[in-house]
Amino acid sequence: MTNKEIKKIMNRAYQFVEEQQRALDEGKITEDQWYEIHKQFFTTSYLTSDSPRAQSGHSGDEYHYFHSHIMLLEAINNNGTFLDVGCANGYLLESLDKWIQSLGYYRLEFYGLDISEELIQLAKNRLPHWKQRLFTGNAFHWTPERKFDFVCVKELNYVPRDKQKAFFIHLIENYVEQGGRFMIGPYTEEIESSEMQDVLSSWGYPPTGFVQKSHQRHKNFSRKLLWLDN
């Protein structure tokens, strides 16, 4: 399997992301245009479906979604507040709330942030009881009025490649409450790979813990979640 094929399994939007990164590196677009192009691409892609699950960026069925995301519960170890960075239509927040209530272990207040005005409006329409907790903004530049006990971001590709370390530090320092927990994932990676863990460690932030599950469709890949305690 070629490196390109591997990357496509790890990220279904790999080709688009690479094209835009190359355009930015070559000076064909500005950083502001990079954000706008990404916002329009993913908003349009998500809203082509009437399925709330697909509108959150997931292509599988409900069982596959559950299998891919239930590991988040293993990183939740207390009552508190939970922010999903890049929440789209709020489907993950809605799912976590349902799962946590069914288990009865902890009580969480859920919040969401997304760069897309259309997706946040959809989230507010779907989840009107949380509309005051759903925010529009570029996570790299937005600073919340309060910090959160749990902060989750699926990946660091929400910003250009050379800004990812600064983005990560911005989230840790401005989003996560003292004593809180910052999560990255769930994301797809080769079973034997520790690329994300190695990157964070090289920045001086070795993960506190992680969860790994087999990938349902690709036997040489797994779903992973990392977290760091603040």
C-alpha positions in Angstrom: 0.0 0.0 0.0 1.4 3.4 -1.0 1.8 6.3 1.4 -1.0 8.1 -0.5 -3.4 5.2 -0.1 -2.6 5.1 3.6 -3.3 8.8 4.0 -6.6 8.4 2.1 -7.8 5.8 4.6 -6.7 8.0 7.5 -8.4 11.0 6.1 -11.1 10.8 3.4 -10.5 14.5 2.5 -6.7 13.9 2.1 -6.5 15.0 -1.5 -8.4 18.2 -0.9 -6.3 19.0 2.2 -3.1 18.4 0.3 -4.1 20.5 -2.6 -5.0 23.5 -0.4 -1.8 23.1 1.7 0.2 23.1 -1.5 -1.6 26.2 -2.8 -0.9 28.0 0.5 2.8 26.9 0.4 3.1 28.2 -3.1 1.5 31.6 -2.3 -1.5 31.0 -4.5 -3.9 31.6 -1.6 -3.6 33.5 1.7 -4.2 31.9 5.1 -7.5 33.7 5.4 -8.5 32.2 2.0 -7.3 28.7 3.2 -9.8 28.9 6.1 -12.6 30.1 3.9 -12.1 27.4 1.3 -12.0 24.7 3.9 -15.1 26.1 5.6 -17.0 26.1 2.3 -15.8 22.7 1.2 -16.8 20.9 4.4 -20.0 22.8 4.9 -21.2 21.9 1.4 -20.0 18.3 1.8 -21.8 17.8 5.1 -25.1 19.5 4.0 -25.5 17.4 0.9 -27.1 14.8 3.2 -30.3 14.8 5.3 -28.8 12.4 7.8 -27.7 14.1 11.0 -24.8 11.6 11.3 -23.5 12.4 7.8 -24.0 16.2 8.5 -21.4 15.7 11.3 -18.9 14.3 8.8 -19.4 10.6 9.4 -20.0 8.3 6.4 -20.9 5.1 8.2 -24.1 3.8 9.8 -25.1 4.3 13.5 -23.3 1.1 14.6 -20.1 2.2 13.0 -20.4 5.7 14.5 -20.9 4.1 18.0 -17.9 1.8 17.5 -15.8 4.8 16.3 -16.7 7.2 19.1 -17.7 5.4 22.2 -14.0 5.4 23.3 -14.4 9.0 24.3 -16.2 7.8 27.4 -13.0 6.2 28.6 -11.4 9.6 28.8 -14.2 11.2 30.8 -13.4 10.7 34.5 -15.5 13.3 36.3 -18.5 15.6 36.2 -17.9 18.8 34.3 -18.1 20.8 31.1 -17.3 19.4 27.7 -16.4 21.4 24.6 -16.3 19.8 21.1 -14.0 21.9 18.8 -15.3 21.5 15.3 -18.7 20.3 16.4 -20.5 20.7 13.0 -24.2 20.0 13.6 -23.7 18.8 17.2 -24.2 15.1 16.6 -21.2 14.0 18.7 -22.5 16.1 21.6 -25.9 14.7 21.3 -24.5 11.1 21.2 -22.3 11.6 24.1 -25.1 13.0 26.2 -27.3 10.0 25.3 -24.5 7.5 26.2 -23.5 9.2 29.4 -27.1 9.5 30.6 -27.7 5.8 29.9 -24.6 4.8 32.0 -25.4 7.2 34.8 -21.8 7.7 35.8 -21.2 11.4 35.3 -23.0 14.5 34.5 -21.7 16.8 31.8 -22.7 20.2 30.3 -22.0 20.1 26.6 -20.7 23.0 24.4 -19.7 23.2 20.8 -17.6 25.4 18.5 -17.4 25.5 14.7 -16.1 27.8 12.1 -19.1 27.3 9.9 -22.1 29.6 10.6 -24.4 27.3 8.6 -23.4 24.2 10.6 -23.7 26.0 14.0 -27.2 27.3 12.9 -28.1 23.7 12.0 -26.8 22.6 15.4 -29.0 25.2 17.2 -32.0 24.2 15.2 -31.4 20.5 16.1 -30.5 21.2 19.7 -32.4 24.3 20.8 -31.9 23.5 24.5 -28.2 24.0 23.9 -28.3 27.0 21.6 -26.6 29.3 24.1 -23.7 26.8 24.3 -23.0 26.6 20.6 -20.5 29.1 19.2 -19.3 30.2 15.8 -15.6 31.0 15.4 -12.2 30.0 14.1 -10.8 27.9 17.0 -7.2 29.2 16.3 -8.3 32.8 16.9 -11.3 32.4 19.2 -10.9 32.5 22.9 -13.7 31.4 25.1 -15.0 33.5 28.0 -14.6 30.4 30.3 -12.5 27.3 30.3 -13.8 23.7 30.1 -13.1 20.5 32.0 -13.0 18.4 28.9 -12.0 19.7 25.4 -12.0 17.5 22.4 -10.7 18.2 18.9 -10.8 15.4 16.3 -7.5 16.5 14.6 -5.1 19.4 14.3 -5.7 19.8 10.5 -8.2 22.6 11.3 -5.2 24.9 10.7 -2.4 25.0 8.1 0.4 22.5 8.8 3.0 25.0 10.1 0.4 26.4 12.6 -0.5 23.1 14.2 1.8 23.4 17.2 0.6 26.9 17.9 -3.0 25.8 17.5 -2.5 22.9 19.9 -0.8 25.2 22.5 -3.6 27.8 22.1 -6.2 25.2 22.9 -4.3 23.8 25.9 -3.7 27.3 27.4 -7.0 29.0 26.6 -9.6 26.3 26.5 -8.8 23.7 29.1 -9.5 24.3 32.8 -6.7 23.7 35.3 -7.0 20.0 36.2 -9.0 19.5 33.0 -8.4 17.1 30.1 -7.6 17.8 26.5 -8.4 15.0 23.9 -7.4 14.5 20.3 -9.5 12.1 18.3 -10.9 9.7 17.7 -8.8 9.5 14.5 -7.6 6.7 12.2 -3.9 5.6 12.2 -2.0 2.5 11.3 -2.0 0.0 14.1 1.8 0.1 14.6 2.1 3.9 14.1 2.4 6.4 16.9 2.8 9.5 14.7 0.4 11.7 16.7 1.8 10.7 20.0 5.4 11.2 18.7 4.5 14.7 17.4 3.0 15.8 20.7 5.9 14.4 22.7 8.4 16.3 20.4 6.5 19.5 21.3 7.0 18.7 25.0 3.5 17.4 25.6 3.6 13.6 26.0 0.1 12.2 26.2 -1.2 11.2 29.6 -3.3 8.3 28.2 -4.7 6.8 25.1 -7.3 4.3 23.8 -7.0 2.2 20.7 -9.6 0.1 19.0 -9.5 -2.0 15.8 -10.8 -0.4 12.7 -14.0 -2.1 11.4 -13.1 -1.8 7.7 -9.3 -1.9 7.5 -7.5 -4.6 9.6 -4.1 -2.8 9.5 -5.6 0.4 11.0 -7.1 1.4 14.3 -9.1 4.2 15.8 -7.2 6.1 18.4 -7.8 8.7 21.1 -5.1 10.5 23.0 -5.5 12.8 26.0 -3.4 15.1 28.1 -4.2 16.3 31.6 -3.7 20.0 32.2 
